[in-house]
Amino acid sequence: MRLIIVGLILLLIVLQVQVWQQYARVDELEQRVAEQQDYNRGLAERNRALLAEVNDLRAGLDAVEERARAELGLIGPDEEFYLVVDPEDLSESDRAALDARRASEPPPPSTAESGG
């Protein structure tokens, strides 16, 4: 009889250990589910933004033109393009080429008129 009681107690201990291990596994899985839900929310937001962009592109030419200007450098037929470059951002070779171009150009005409 004593052997049966010891065996049942050992069985109870083993089962309890397994139950607590499963609780820990459930907590881990719940955490992974929460992380996946956060990731999915981010993807859903990105999908909404992409859908809005697709709808804009389908609705009219304004969005297409804006995208072409930003990504492809579109210049309209009645527009002039000016590129303003900060000299500090130029490489040494670009600075030398710019200085050579400036030296070869004639000076601008004087706008000051004499007279009275």
C-alpha positions as CSV (number, residue, x, y, z in Angstrom):
1,M,0.0,0.0,0.0
2,R,2.8,2.4,0.9
3,L,4.4,1.7,-2.5
4,I,1.2,2.7,-4.3
5,I,1.0,6.0,-2.3
6,V,4.6,6.9,-3.1
7,G,4.0,6.1,-6.8
8,L,0.8,8.3,-6.8
9,I,2.7,11.1,-5.1
10,L,5.5,10.9,-7.7
11,L,2.9,10.8,-10.5
12,L,1.2,13.9,-9.0
13,I,4.6,15.7,-8.9
14,V,5.4,14.8,-12.5
15,L,2.0,16.0,-13.7
16,Q,2.3,19.2,-11.7
17,V,5.7,20.0,-13.3
18,Q,4.2,19.4,-16.8
19,V,1.2,21.6,-16.0
20,W,3.5,24.5,-14.9
21,Q,5.7,24.0,-18.0
22,Q,2.6,24.3,-20.1
23,Y,1.6,27.5,-18.4
24,A,5.0,29.0,-19.2
25,R,4.6,27.9,-22.8
26,V,1.2,29.5,-23.0
27,D,2.6,32.8,-21.7
28,E,5.3,32.6,-24.3
29,L,2.8,32.0,-27.1
30,E,0.6,34.8,-25.9
31,Q,3.5,37.2,-26.0
32,R,4.3,36.0,-29.6
33,V,0.7,36.5,-30.6
34,A,0.8,40.1,-29.2
35,E,4.0,40.8,-31.1
36,Q,2.5,39.4,-34.3
37,Q,-0.6,41.5,-33.9
38,D,1.5,44.7,-33.5
39,Y,3.4,43.7,-36.7
40,N,0.1,43.1,-38.5
41,R,-1.2,46.5,-37.4
42,G,1.8,48.1,-38.9
43,L,1.4,46.2,-42.2
44,A,-2.3,47.1,-42.2
45,E,-1.4,50.8,-41.9
46,R,1.1,50.5,-44.7
47,N,-1.5,48.8,-46.9
48,R,-4.0,51.6,-46.2
49,A,-1.4,54.1,-47.2
50,L,-0.6,52.2,-50.4
51,L,-4.3,51.8,-51.2
52,A,-4.8,55.6,-50.8
53,E,-1.8,56.2,-53.1
54,V,-3.2,53.8,-55.7
55,N,-6.6,55.4,-55.6
56,D,-4.9,58.9,-56.0
57,L,-3.0,57.6,-59.0
58,R,-6.2,56.1,-60.5
59,A,-8.3,59.2,-59.8
60,G,-6.4,61.8,-61.7
61,L,-3.2,63.0,-63.2
62,D,-2.1,65.3,-60.3
63,A,-0.7,62.4,-58.3
64,V,1.0,60.9,-61.3
65,E,2.5,64.3,-62.1
66,E,3.7,64.8,-58.5
67,R,5.3,61.4,-58.5
68,A,7.0,62.0,-61.8
69,R,8.4,65.3,-60.5
70,A,9.7,63.7,-57.4
71,E,11.1,60.5,-58.7
72,L,11.8,61.2,-62.4
73,G,12.6,64.9,-62.4
74,L,9.6,65.9,-64.6
75,I,9.8,69.5,-65.9
76,G,6.7,70.9,-67.5
77,P,6.8,72.5,-71.0
78,D,6.2,76.0,-69.6
79,E,8.6,75.6,-66.7
80,E,12.3,76.3,-66.2
81,F,14.5,74.2,-64.0
82,Y,17.1,75.7,-61.7
83,L,19.5,73.7,-59.6
84,V,20.9,75.5,-56.7
85,V,23.9,73.8,-55.2
86,D,25.7,74.7,-52.0
87,P,29.4,75.0,-52.9
88,E,30.3,73.3,-49.6
89,D,28.6,70.1,-50.8
90,L,30.7,69.9,-54.0
91,S,33.6,67.5,-54.3
92,E,37.1,68.8,-55.0
93,S,36.8,67.9,-58.7
94,D,33.4,69.6,-59.0
95,R,34.8,72.7,-57.3
96,A,37.7,72.8,-59.8
97,A,35.4,72.5,-62.8
98,L,33.1,75.2,-61.4
99,D,36.1,77.6,-60.9
100,A,37.3,76.9,-64.4
101,R,33.9,77.6,-65.9
102,R,33.7,80.9,-63.9
103,A,37.1,81.9,-65.1
104,S,36.3,81.2,-68.8
105,E,33.0,83.1,-68.7
106,P,33.0,86.8,-69.6
107,P,32.0,89.1,-66.7
108,P,28.4,90.1,-66.5
109,P,27.5,93.5,-68.0
110,S,27.4,96.4,-65.6
111,T,23.9,97.5,-64.6
112,A,25.1,100.9,-63.2
113,E,24.4,103.7,-65.6
114,S,26.2,106.9,-65.3
115,G,24.4,110.1,-66.0
116,G,22.4,112.5,-64.4
